[in-house]
């Protein structure tokens, strides 16, 4: 791949995150020059060696400081790019600030980046990372959901499941991004991954992996997230982002989810595949089955566009567990 300079420059926001760091790795493999933005902490310097040590990074990766709270801070990173991947999103799972505040920050930050994309005059397409949580919480009890379904924000506020502010803010931000793009003639595509699992290069254990492996980590508090859960391999999500950047016909929203397990199937799957761990038996999980179930999520639109998933549940969990062991989390 070295010396293949003709792919052009792309920008990935939030480069130290789980998906963003994997996407950077993959874009470099594909021959792109990558700029990424990270939030600077005045009191502590972030260790970004896991990015700077990637193959091709010394020639092809540039790191910029930018913050969603500072409109304009992304301009330099975006100037001259042909594509932008909006992966960064303010996350406040602990609910430290009111949901309206998180949402306003997310929307304002996202729209300021989209304005920078417009002003650049070079950005041909923006790929925005949303989440299937912008689809599934609508209280309609649908058997199958596709991109035409949206999470009902009022229903979410009433239900108030764990992580509600994040899901509400994701839903309202994706809507705002699509509306802005429509209004200003900006080519924007959104990707809606489900629970992302698999290997990781960042130094801490990603939230989605920790939650997905709750039974292995024996973290009962997280079981309620797993009543019926859709999963996708991190490498497939990164590939889908690149596929949608490159596919001239791509438009609108794309669900990216490869497999689904109920909490009972998960207990059985883990007990059989990883007998070395103490996995709770089905009868201990009764209390969690009433939590919100994700109905069948359809990836038909993405598959019809020509995308293929490469990984199933075995690779997702084997590689996540292997990584957790290597990094000392298990």
Phi and psi in degrees as a GROMACS rama.xvg file:
@    title "Ramachandran Plot"
@    xaxis  label "Phi"
@    yaxis  label "Psi"
@TYPE xy
-57.5383  143.168  UNK-2
80.4043  -1.53398  UNK-3
-87.2628  90.9617  UNK-4
-95.6169  0.383707  UNK-5
-85.5836  0.742456  UNK-6
-76.512  -22.8903  UNK-7
93.4482  -179.868  UNK-8
-102.511  134.395  UNK-9
-126.564  158.221  UNK-10
-118.721  137.246  UNK-11
-120.493  119.712  UNK-12
-85.3328  149.997  UNK-13
69.7174  44.4855  UNK-14
-60.6488  -17.7109  UNK-15
-87.4428  -5.90575  UNK-16
-71.4681  169.22  UNK-17
-59.022  -60.9227  UNK-18
-67.5782  -43.6768  UNK-19
-59.5817  -43.3877  UNK-20
-66.2461  -38.2449  UNK-21
-67.7731  -37.4849  UNK-22
-64.9656  -40.4668  UNK-23
-60.7487  -46.3606  UNK-24
-55.2657  -44.5978  UNK-25
-72.2206  -38.4376  UNK-26
-63.6442  -40.046  UNK-27
-62.903  -40.6221  UNK-28
-61.5009  -34.7279  UNK-29
-80.3867  -0.631936  UNK-30
90.8356  14.1619  UNK-31
-85.9515  151.862  UNK-32
-89.3411  134.646  UNK-33
-120.595  134.328  UNK-34
-112.272  137.389  UNK-35
-131.057  151.484  UNK-36
-109.186  140.534  UNK-37
-132.204  154.904  UNK-38
-82.1894  131.613  UNK-39
-89.9404  141.604  UNK-40
-110.335  115.761  UNK-41
-56.6749  -35.1343  UNK-42
-84.3878  -24.3005  UNK-43
-140.944  139.086  UNK-44
-83.4822  129.822  UNK-45
-73.387  137.78  UNK-46
-83.0348  112.515  UNK-47
-113.672  21.3376  UNK-48
-61.9725  -27.7741  UNK-49
-66.3202  -18.7632  UNK-50
-92.0423  -47.3892  UNK-51
-68.655  -20.035  UNK-52
-88.038  -1.18913  UNK-53
-64.275  147.78  UNK-54
-54.8374  138.148  UNK-55
76.1705  -9.2184  UNK-56
-64.0757  -36.2663  UNK-57
-61.7717  -34.1167  UNK-58
-90.0428  -32.6067  UNK-59
-120.181  4.9288  UNK-60
-118.742  128.101  UNK-61
-119.537  136.917  UNK-62
-111.776  128.761  UNK-63
-117.276  147.341  UNK-64
-88.2684  130.453  UNK-65
-155.807  155.673  UNK-66
-141.316  132.432  UNK-67
-57.976  -23.5976  UNK-68
-79.5418  -8.86776  UNK-69
-119.101  90.8527  UNK-70
-55.7104  141.04  UNK-71
95.8731  -19.7912  UNK-72
-73.7467  -11.7963  UNK-73
-94.4947  -10.8069  UNK-74
-54.5181  -47.4927  UNK-75
-62.2606  -39.1059  UNK-76
-69.5738  -30.0405  UNK-77
-88.0735  -27.0011  UNK-78
-56.67  123.935  UNK-79
87.6874  -2.07924  UNK-80
-80.9196  151.618  UNK-81
-95.0216  -23.9298  UNK-82
-143.941  149.542  UNK-83
-131.524  131.648  UNK-84
-106.815  113.357  UNK-85
-90.7371  92.5644  UNK-86
-102.382  -28.7416  UNK-87
-67.7212  140.508  UNK-88
-152.219  133.366  UNK-89
-63.392  127.249  UNK-90
-114.781  127.906  UNK-91
-136.959  68.5113  UNK-92
-63.5789  -26.8849  UNK-93
-77.707  -7.61903  UNK-94
65.6648  39.5626  UNK-95
-69.7407  -31.7539  UNK-96
-115.804  158.387  UNK-97
-59.8682  144.203  UNK-98
-53.633  -38.744  UNK-99
-60.8095  -35.2322  UNK-100
-69.3096  -47.5598  UNK-101
-57.312  -45.144  UNK-102
-64.41  -43.3136  UNK-103
-62.7011  -41.9283  UNK-104
-61.5065  -44.6897  UNK-105
-63.2705  -46.0693  UNK-106
-66.4132  -48.5651  UNK-107
-60.6951  -43.0008  UNK-108
-63.1463  -44.7001  UNK-109
-64.3662  -45.209  UNK-110
-66.2099  -33.7321  UNK-111
-67.8761  -34.1136  UNK-112
-68.8807  -40.8855  UNK-113
-63.9347  -36.2812  UNK-114
-62.6425  -42.7761  UNK-115
-61.674  -36.0643  UNK-116
-64.6226  -42.1399  UNK-117
-63.1529  -47.8784  UNK-118
-64.816  -27.3037  UNK-119
-63.7622  -28.9244  UNK-120
62.3722  2.30044  UNK-121
-112.266  -22.6215  UNK-122
-71.8195  118.678  UNK-123
-88.3506  -31.5906  UNK-124
-153.43  145.379  UNK-125
-112.198  132.774  UNK-126
-111.82  117.131  UNK-127
-103.793  128.484  UNK-128
-86.5383  110.625  UNK-129
-101.857  -141.478  UNK-130
-163.485  152.031  UNK-131
-67.1038  -11.8253  UNK-132
-67.3725  -10.342  UNK-133
-84.8245  -1.49514  UNK-134
-115.518  -42.1323  UNK-135
-81.7989  -23.6824  UNK-136
-93.9851  81.0921  UNK-137
-128.725  -0.313502  UNK-138
65.5995  13.9608  UNK-139
-92.4788  -10.1288  UNK-140
61.1868  36.4647  UNK-141
-70.7386  146.729  UNK-142
-71.9512  -38.672  UNK-143
-139.421  144.354  UNK-144
-125.361  142.806  UNK-145
-128.691  -165.517  UNK-146
-67.0625  -13.2628  UNK-147
-80.3432  -12.2404  UNK-148
-89.4774  139.282  UNK-149
-123.553  144.893  UNK-150
-60.7472  137.718  UNK-151
-90.5908  110.214  UNK-152
-63.2771  -38.2757  UNK-153
-67.1486  -39.7725  UNK-154
-60.3326  -41.7136  UNK-155
-63.7598  -41.0551  UNK-156
-64.6152  -36.3894  UNK-157
-70.0171  -47.7129  UNK-158
-66.3941  -40.6877  UNK-159
46.1727  54.4811  UNK-160
-71.3513  173.079  UNK-161
-66.8044  140.341  UNK-162
82.0738  6.5811  UNK-163
-54.1739  -46.9438  UNK-164
-57.8844  -38.3276  UNK-165
-63.8566  -45.484  UNK-166
-67.6109  -38.2692  UNK-167
-65.5896  -44.3981  UNK-168
-67.5079  -35.1643  UNK-169
-62.5174  -44.0658  UNK-170
-63.1955  -49.4502  UNK-171
-69.7676  -32.0881  UNK-172
-71.4336  -42.087  UNK-173
-62.0661  -42.7387  UNK-174
-59.846  -45.3803  UNK-175
-62.6046  -40.1788  UNK-176
-64.853  -44.4064  UNK-177
-65.4613  -39.5691  UNK-178
-64.7889  -43.9849  UNK-179
-60.7385  -45.5164  UNK-180
-62.1942  -43.5221  UNK-181
-60.4958  -45.6792  UNK-182
-66.0479  -36.598  UNK-183
-106.261  7.10886  UNK-184
66.0415  33.9452  UNK-185
-94.186  133.776  UNK-186
-78.9657  105.74  UNK-187
-128.844  132.1  UNK-188
-122.4  141.12  UNK-189
-114.301  140.954  UNK-190
-111.049  132.408  UNK-191
-117.183  84.0227  UNK-192
-76.6926  152.446  UNK-193
-88.3459  -150.492  UNK-194
-63.1507  119.22  UNK-195
-89.6208  125.258  UNK-196
-133.421  157.985  UNK-197
136.168  -163.538  UNK-198
-72.4006  165.439  UNK-199
-147.473  149.216  UNK-200
-105.435  -14.3384  UNK-201
-74.5758  154.986  UNK-202
-71.3093  -25.0909  UNK-203
-101.051  161.345  UNK-204
-76.64  119.034  UNK-205
-61.4395  144.324  UNK-206
-52.9047  -43.7339  UNK-207
-66.7039  -31.0669  UNK-208
-74.4264  -44.3432  UNK-209
-59.2528  -43.3298  UNK-210
-67.124  -42.4315  UNK-211
-64.5154  -31.3839  UNK-212
-100.271  22.6534  UNK-213
-52.535  -37.7366  UNK-214
-68.7591  -30.7454  UNK-215
-78.9151  -35.8678  UNK-216
-81.5461  -2.46277  UNK-217
53.1332  44.5134  UNK-218
-104.87  90.0509  UNK-219
-59.2932  -30.8423  UNK-220
-59.2482  -26.0282  UNK-221
-89.7278  -10.6827  UNK-222
-57.9023  -33.4777  UNK-223
-65.9418  -14.4822  UNK-224
-78.853  -10.1502  UNK-225
-111.465  18.1323  UNK-226
-49.6041  -47.6462  UNK-227
-155.376  112.216  UNK-228
-123.343  130.826  UNK-229
-89.8466  141.914  UNK-230
-128.714  157.429  UNK-231
-151.911  145.776  UNK-232
-77.2341  138.766  UNK-233
-56.239  -36.9328  UNK-234
-68.9927  -35.0621  UNK-235
-66.0076  -38.5718  UNK-236
-66.2081  -43.7138  UNK-237
-62.6299  -43.0329  UNK-238
-61.5838  -39.2297  UNK-239
-63.7872  -38.8407  UNK-240
-60.2478  -45.7301  UNK-241
-69.0107  -41.2292  UNK-242
-57.034  -43.3881  UNK-243
-75.7949  -24.6725  UNK-244
-68.0067  -39.217  UNK-245
-88.464  -21.5678  UNK-246
-80.9556  111.625  UNK-247
-61.6263  -24.7625  UNK-248
-90.5475  -2.99823  UNK-249
-63.9943  135.954  UNK-250
-149.052  138.995  UNK-251
78.0516  -142.945  UNK-252
-100.067  148.423  UNK-253
-137.907  115.832  UNK-254
-74.3488  136.37  UNK-255
-128.563  94.1745  UNK-256
-151.176  128.815  UNK-257
-105.658  -25.3213  UNK-258
-155.769  162.636  UNK-259
-143.044  142.06  UNK-260
-135.446  139.568  UNK-261
-81.3951  167.864  UNK-262
-62.3729  -31.1148  UNK-263
-72.6558  -43.7884  UNK-264
-61.7807  -35.5351  UNK-265
-66.4276  -43.6232  UNK-266
-59.4597  -44.5611  UNK-267
-66.5198  -43.9587  UNK-268
-61.714  -49.016  UNK-269
-65.3787  -41.8913  UNK-270
-61.0598  -40.519  UNK-271
-74.3067  -44.57  UNK-272
-82.5042  -32.2767  UNK-273
-126.307  66.448  UNK-274
-63.2413  -14.9943  UNK-275
-72.3694  -11.8826  UNK-276
-103.037  149.854  UNK-277
-82.6327  94.4577  UNK-278
-94.6692  133.594  UNK-279
-62.8545  140.1  UNK-280
-78.3563  161.162  UNK-281
-51.7474  -41.4465  UNK-282
-67.8157  -17.099  UNK-283
-83.3757  -5.08609  UNK-284
-106.971  1.57535  UNK-285
-50.2828  -43.2632  UNK-286
-64.6158  -15.5882  UNK-287
-97.4121  -7.88097  UNK-288
-71.6586  -21.7624  UNK-289
-76.8241  -9.51446  UNK-290
-69.1307  165.419  UNK-291
-55.7942  129.735  UNK-292
-97.7429  138.049  UNK-293
-82.4247  116.477  UNK-294
-65.7784  171.942  UNK-295
-55.4632  122.244  UNK-296
-95.0239  128.959  UNK-297
-96.6001  124.563  UNK-298
-96.624  16.5332  UNK-299
-53.6757  -42.0973  UNK-300
-62.1528  -43.0855  UNK-301
-66.9294  -42.8329  UNK-302
-67.5383  -39.9146  UNK-303
-63.7684  -26.2846  UNK-304
-75.7415  -9.81574  UNK-305
111.69  5.36179  UNK-306
-82.0847  147.255  UNK-307
-128.504  133.69  UNK-308
-75.2536  137.797  UNK-309
-99.8993  -20.5998  UNK-310
-123.311  144.677  UNK-311
-109.983  -171.014  UNK-312
-58.8627  -38.5042  UNK-313
-58.346  -48.5042  UNK-314
-65.7101  -42.1861  UNK-315
-54.7151  -52.6988  UNK-316
-79.8746  -39.9616  UNK-317
-56.2066  -46.6281  UNK-318
-73.6385  -34.1592  UNK-319
-65.8038  -45.0406  UNK-320
-66.0046  -43.9043  UNK-321
-56.1847  -46.2223  UNK-322
-64.1397  -43.3237  UNK-323
-61.5159  -37.6317  UNK-324
-68.0508  -46.5553  UNK-325
-60.6913  -34.8181  UNK-326
-93.9317  5.20629  UNK-327
81.5316  19.2963  UNK-328
-88.8964  -18.9516  UNK-329
